[in-house]
């Protein structure tokens, strides 16, 4: 019996992010995850601001990943973004 190891993928999101961008981000990540079958998705967030829309986008990305048996790990998150994630109780959902 062959054992298939699941790998990782990396992607980046850039800002500013508007609410209108959220469904497209979600759909693109779902497609990427279904094609890759990755277990970990590294998301570069160095180009986004620390605001409620960014947090909403990241929460949706985490949901998309979870639905595909994957977890999101952030890369290059600013101190402000990390603090906002912690304030909103998402620091364990989106780890760095």
TORROLO-59118 format. One record per residue: residue in one letter; x, y, z of N, C-alpha, C in turn. Coordinates in steps of 0.2 Angstrom, whole numbers. Layout:
N
PT  res  n.east  n.north   n.up  ca.east  ca.north  ca.up  c.east  c.north   c.up
PT    a       X        Y      Z        X         Y      Z       X        Y      Z
...
//
This chain:
96
PT  res  n.east  n.north   n.up  ca.east  ca.north  ca.up  c.east  c.north   c.up
PT    x       4       -6      0        0         0      0       4        6      0
PT    x       3       11     -4        7        17     -5       5       22      0
PT    x       9       25      3        8        30      8       9       37      5
PT    x       4       41      5        5        48      2       6       53      7
PT    x      12       56      7       13        62     12      10       68      9
PT    x       7       72     14        4        78     12      10       83     13
PT    x      10       88      8       16        93      9      13      100     11
PT    x      17      105      9       15       112     11      14      116      4
PT    x      11      121      5       11       126      0      12      133      3
PT    x      14      138     -1       15       145      1      11      149     -4
PT    x       8      154     -1        5       160     -5       5      166     -1
PT    x       4      171     -4        4       178     -1      -2      182     -2
PT    x      -4      186      2      -10       191      1      -7      198      2
PT    x      -9      202     -2       -7       209     -2     -13      214     -1
PT    x     -11      219      2      -17       224      4     -16      230      0
PT    x     -21      235      0      -26       234      5     -31      229      3
PT    x     -35      226      8      -40       221      6     -47      224      8
PT    x     -51      224      3      -58       227      4     -63      221      5
PT    x     -68      222      8      -73       217      9     -75      213      3
PT    x     -75      217     -3      -77       214     -9     -72      209    -12
PT    x     -66      209     -9      -61       204    -11     -61      198     -7
PT    x     -65      197     -2      -65       192      3     -68      185     -1
PT    x     -74      185     -4      -76       179     -8     -71      176    -13
PT    x     -67      181    -16      -62       179    -21     -56      176    -18
PT    x     -54      178    -12      -48       176     -9     -50      169     -6
PT    x     -56      168     -3      -58       161     -1     -59      156     -7
PT    x     -62      158    -12      -62       153    -18     -56      151    -21
PT    x     -51      156    -21      -44       155    -24     -41      150    -19
PT    x     -41      151    -13      -38       146     -8     -41      140     -8
PT    x     -47      139     -8      -51       133     -9     -48      129    -15
PT    x     -48      132    -21      -45       129    -27     -38      127    -26
PT    x     -34      131    -23      -27       129    -22     -26      123    -18
PT    x     -30      123    -12      -29       118     -8     -32      111    -10
PT    x     -37      111    -14      -40       105    -17     -35      102    -22
PT    x     -31      106    -26      -27       104    -31     -20      101    -27
PT    x     -18      105    -22      -12       103    -19     -12       97    -14
PT    x     -18       97    -10      -19        92     -5     -14       93      1
PT    x     -11       99      2       -7       101      7      -9      100     14
PT    x      -5       99     19       -7        99     26      -6      106     29
PT    x      -1      110     27        0       116     29       1      121     24
PT    x      -2      127     25       -2       132     20       1      138     23
PT    x       7      140     21       11       146     23       8      152     20
PT    x       6      157     23        3       163     20       7      169     22
PT    x      10      172     17       14       178     18       9      184     19
PT    x       9      187     25        5       193     26       9      199     27
PT    x      15      200     25       19       205     25      16      212     22
PT    x      12      211     17        9       216     13       2      218     15
PT    x       0      216     21       -7       218     23      -7      222     29
PT    x     -12      226     30      -13       230     36     -16      226     41
PT    x     -16      229     47      -19       226     53     -26      230     54
PT    x     -31      227     51      -37       230     52     -43      224     52
PT    x     -49      226     53      -54       221     54     -55      217     47
PT    x     -54      220     42      -55       217     35     -50      211     34
PT    x     -44      213     36      -38       208     36     -40      202     40
PT    x     -42      204     46      -43       198     51     -49      194     48
PT    x     -54      197     45      -60       193     42     -57      189     37
PT    x     -53      192     32      -50       188     27     -46      182     30
PT    x     -42      183     35      -38       178     37     -42      172     41
PT    x     -47      174     44      -52       169     47     -55      165     42
PT    x     -57      168     36      -60       164     31     -55      160     28
PT    x     -49      162     27      -43       158     24     -42      152     29
PT    x     -42      153     35      -41       147     40     -47      142     39
PT    x     -53      145     39      -59       140     38     -58      136     31
PT    x     -56      139     26      -55       136     20     -50      130     20
PT    x     -45      132     24      -40       127     25     -42      121     29
PT    x     -46      123     35      -48       118     39     -53      113     35
PT    x     -57      116     31      -62       112     27     -58      107     22
PT    x     -52      109     21      -48       104     16     -42      100     20
PT    x     -43      100     27      -38        96     31     -32       99     31
PT    x     -31      106     31      -25       109     31     -25      115     37
PT    x     -20      117     38      -19       123     43     -15      128     40
PT    x     -17      135     42      -13       140     39      -8      143     45
PT    x      -2      144     42        3       147     47       5      154     43
PT    x       5      159     47        7       166     44      14      167     44
PT    x      16      170     39       23       172     39      23      180     38
PT    x      28      183     41       30       190     41      24      195     43
PT    x      20      192     48       15       196     51      18      202     56
PT    x      15      208     55       18       213     59      16      212     66
PT    x      19      216     70       17       216     78      10      218     79
PT    x       8      223     75        1       225     75      -4      220     73
PT    x      -3      216     68       -7       211     66      -7      205     71
PT    x      -2      204     73       -1       198     78      -6      200     85
PT    x      -5      207     87       -9       209     92     -16      209     91
PT    x     -18      211     85      -25       211     84     -28      204     83
PT    x     -24      199     80      -26       192     80     -27      190     88
PT    x     -22      191     92      -23       189     99     -29      192    102
PT    x     -30      199    101      -36       202    104     -42      199    102
PT    x     -43      197     96      -49       194     93     -49      186     94
PT    x     -44      183     98      -44       176    100     -43      172     94
PT    x     -39      174     89      -37       170     83     -30      168     83
PT    x     -26      169     88      -19       168     88     -17      161     88
PT    x     -22      156     90      -20       149     90     -23      146     83
PT    x     -28      150     80      -31       147     73     -26      149     68
PT    x     -23      155     68      -18       157     63     -11      158     67
PT    x      -7      153     67       -1       153     70       5      155     66
PT    x      10      158     69       16       160     65      22      156     67
//
